[in-house]
Amino acid sequence: MATVRKTITVTDQQDKWIKAQIEGGDFTNDSEYIRNLIRRDQVTQSEIDAIRSELIKGEQSGIPRAFDGDLFKEEMTAKHAAAKQGDT
């Protein structure tokens, strides 16, 4: 995989943090730690994008219907009771 050299500036406190992570043995150098942060951020952003997409689908799915909690409980109780009887 091709790499690109970047120069970044961090505060003294951030530098101490990075060095502590390396001294802790999880990373061998600054670059490895920074790449790990970027990978984690990419995963997080991907998860946020997926949630955002599902929220948009929900908003566009039509007019919301009232939720009847008691009816839901009855339906779930009946459904799971039937499934439990099928297990025996």
C-alpha positions as CSV (number, residue, x, y, z in Angstrom):
1,M,0.0,0.0,0.0
2,A,1.4,3.4,-0.9
3,T,2.1,5.8,1.9
4,V,2.1,9.6,2.1
5,R,4.4,11.5,4.5
6,K,2.5,14.0,6.7
7,T,3.8,16.5,9.2
8,I,1.6,17.2,12.1
9,T,1.9,19.5,15.2
10,V,0.7,18.4,18.6
11,T,0.8,20.1,22.0
12,D,3.2,19.0,24.7
13,Q,0.4,17.2,26.5
14,Q,-0.6,15.3,23.3
15,D,3.0,14.4,22.7
16,K,3.3,13.0,26.2
17,W,0.0,11.0,25.7
18,I,1.3,9.5,22.4
19,K,4.6,8.6,24.0
20,A,2.8,7.0,27.0
21,Q,0.8,4.8,24.5
22,I,4.0,3.7,22.8
23,E,5.7,3.0,26.2
24,G,2.6,1.0,27.2
25,G,3.6,-1.5,24.4
26,D,0.5,-1.2,22.3
27,F,2.3,0.7,19.5
28,T,5.8,0.8,18.3
29,N,6.0,4.4,17.1
30,D,4.0,7.7,16.7
31,S,2.9,6.8,13.2
32,E,1.4,3.5,14.2
33,Y,-0.6,5.2,17.0
34,I,-1.9,8.0,14.7
35,R,-2.9,5.4,12.0
36,N,-4.8,3.5,14.6
37,L,-6.7,6.6,15.7
38,I,-7.6,7.3,12.0
39,R,-8.8,3.7,11.5
40,R,-11.0,3.9,14.6
41,D,-12.4,7.3,13.4
42,Q,-13.2,5.7,10.1
43,V,-15.1,2.9,11.7
44,T,-17.0,5.3,14.0
45,Q,-17.9,7.6,11.0
46,S,-19.1,4.6,9.1
47,E,-21.3,3.6,11.9
48,I,-22.7,7.1,12.3
49,D,-23.4,7.2,8.5
50,A,-25.3,3.9,8.7
51,I,-27.4,5.2,11.6
52,R,-28.0,8.5,9.9
53,S,-29.1,6.6,6.7
54,E,-31.6,4.4,8.7
55,L,-33.0,7.5,10.5
56,I,-33.6,9.1,7.1
57,K,-35.3,6.0,5.9
58,G,-37.5,6.0,8.9
59,E,-38.4,9.7,8.5
60,Q,-39.3,9.0,4.8
61,S,-41.3,5.9,5.5
62,G,-44.6,7.6,6.0
63,I,-46.9,8.9,8.6
64,P,-46.1,7.5,12.0
65,R,-48.7,5.4,13.7
66,A,-49.6,5.5,17.4
67,F,-47.8,2.9,19.5
68,D,-50.0,0.8,21.8
69,G,-47.6,-0.6,24.4
70,D,-50.2,-2.9,26.0
71,L,-51.1,-4.4,22.6
72,F,-47.5,-4.9,21.8
73,K,-46.9,-6.7,25.1
74,E,-49.9,-9.0,24.4
75,E,-48.7,-9.8,20.9
76,M,-45.2,-10.6,22.1
77,T,-46.4,-12.7,25.0
78,A,-48.6,-14.7,22.6
79,K,-45.8,-15.0,20.0
80,H,-43.2,-16.2,22.5
81,A,-45.7,-18.5,24.3
82,A,-46.4,-20.2,21.0
83,A,-42.7,-20.5,20.2
84,K,-42.0,-21.9,23.6
85,Q,-44.8,-24.5,23.1
86,G,-43.2,-25.5,19.8
87,D,-39.9,-26.2,21.6
88,T,-41.4,-28.9,23.9
